[in-house]
Amino acid sequence: MSLTIDSAFNDLSNHHSRLADAEMREMFKSDPDRFGQFSLKLDDLALDYSKNLIDESAFNALIDLAKAANVEARRDAMWAGEHINSTEDRAVMHMALRFQGDQPVMVDGKDVMPDVREVLANMRTFANAIRSGDIKGATGQKITDVVNIGIGGSDLGPAMVCNALRPYIDAGITPHFVSNVDGADIADTLAQLQPETTLVLVASKTFTTDETMTNANTARKWLVDALGDAAVKDHFAALSTNLDACADFGIAQDRIFGFWDWVGGRYSVWSAIGLPVMLAIGPDQFDEFLAGAYEMDQHFLTAPLAENMPVIMAVLGVWYRNVWGHATHAVLPYDQRMNRFAAYLQQQDMESNGKSVQLNGEKVSRKTGPIVWGEPGTNGQHAFYQLIHQGTDIIPVDFLVAAQAHDNLPEHHQKLVANCFAQSEALMLGKSAEQVVAELKEQGLSNAEIKALTPHKVFEGNRPSNTLIYAKMTPKMLGKLIALYEHKVFVQGAIWNINSFDQWGVELGKQLAKAILPKVKDAKAESQHDGSTEGLLAQFHAWRD
Ligand code: F6P
C-alpha cells in the first residue's frame, strides 16, 4: 500500500513541476468553464475550488491519491464501527449521533441508536422544561442563564455553535462558557449572574479534567454560599461518559446526560455536550443542526471521491501541505458570529492530525496536519491579510460567506460579500508591475516616485483559496459545515496513515503541571526540575509575596 501512496505522491510531484510556473489568471482566461469544472453544489451549499493551482490532470492525480490511501475503505470501516482509534481501542462513531435513518448502527455488536435517541429525548424534555420555566431554580425563579463549564471539545463546539446561531436564541436563556482554569474566566462570568436564575452544566467526557473540575467546584461553592447545599440538585446538570463521577459530584440522576467512549471529545457537540446549544436555540433547531450534519454524512458516505466535498477539500489541503510545502491553512468566515469557528477547527484539525507516527508506530515520512488559524473578515483584512497577499509564505485560505444575512442591514451585507469575493479575486489575480505603473501615472506621480513605489505595490497573485458560499447560516447549515470539516480531517488522516482520533500529545504537559504544582504552592517543597523551570519558580515566589 505504501508503494501505491508513494507513487501517487510521485505523480503529484510531477504535476507540481509542471504547474510550478502556471498562472491561475491565465487558466481562467483559457478556460471559461473553469468555475463550472471546479465547483460543487450540494443544495444550498456550494464550494468554489476553481481558484486553486490545479488543472484537470492534477485534480485527477489528487483523487488517485485518495484512492491509493483506501479512503473509501477506511471511511466504511469507521461507519461499520471498527476500532479505528487503535491506540485507545475504540470505535469512532460520532456519525451515529446525528443518524436519521431506520437502520441499526452497530458498535461492538450492539445497536447504539436506541441509547442515542433516549439521551436526545431526555435532553429535549429537560431543555423544554427549562426554556418554558416548568423547571425552576431552588427559589422558584425561572432559569435565565446557563453556564457551561468544560474545556476543549466540551467547550469549543457548543461555544462556537451558540455564537454562530445567536439569531436563533429565542427563549430568554443566555449561554455562557467557562473553560480556562485561570480564575478570571469563572470570576468574570459569575460576576454577571444571579445564582437563583443560573443553571450550571458540568461538561466533561471523562469528568476528571482538572480545569473543569476546579471551575465546577468554584461554581458549586458560589451557589452553595448563596442558596445552600440543597440547591445543587436544582442548579447543576452534567454531560459526561463518567456517570458515577457525576453522581459523586452531587448531580441528580435525572440531570446526568450521558454519552459514550466512541464519541471523541472534539466530535461531541452532537451528543449531550450539545445541551447548552439545545437550551439556547431549542430542541427543534438542535434537530435541524443534527439533520444538516446527517446530510453531509450521507454525501460523504455515498458520493464518488471526485464529487465528494470533504474529499476534495482534503486532497487540496494535502496538495498544498505536502507537495507545495505550505505549513498553514487559514479559515476566514465572513460572518462575525463565526468568530470562534477557527478556534473550533484548531482543535478539530490540529488535535486530530498533529501526529508524527503512522498507525503502525513508524515515523511518518511526510508532513501531517497544517497549522490552522483564522479570524472573521472583514476584520482580518485590516490585520494579517497583508501577509497573505504579499508575505513570503503562501497561505491557502477557505473563505466562508452566506448569501442572506440575519440582520436587516442590506448595505452591510452587500459590503461584506463584496469584500469576501474581492479578497479571493485579489489573491488569485494579483497586480502586475505594469498595472501598478499605469495606476501611479494616472495619479500623476513622477517617474522617480513610480520607480521607487512600484515593487512595494506589486501583488504576485496566484495565491490559492476555496470559497464556501451558502444560502444562510442556519442550524442546518452549521451542522453541514462542521461535518464537512470533520470528514475533511478524516480523509487527510487516512492519507497520512495516522490515527486522527487519539491525543496523547496533550498528556505530558498535564503530567508535568501536576508535578510542578506542589512547588508552586509551597516554595519550600522538594523539586528537581530543569534549570529554567527552577529559575521561573524562584522568580514566581520572589514576586508572589
Ligand atoms: O485536551 C485534551 C482533551 O482530552 C480533549 O481532547 C478534550 O476535548 C478535552 O481534553 C476535555 O476533556 P473532557 O471532556 O474529558 O473534560
Residues whose N, C-alpha, C, O or C-beta is under 5 A from the ligand:
A	BS01	F6P	I151 G152 G153 S154 A203 S204 K205 T206 F207 T209 T212 G265 R266 Q503 V506
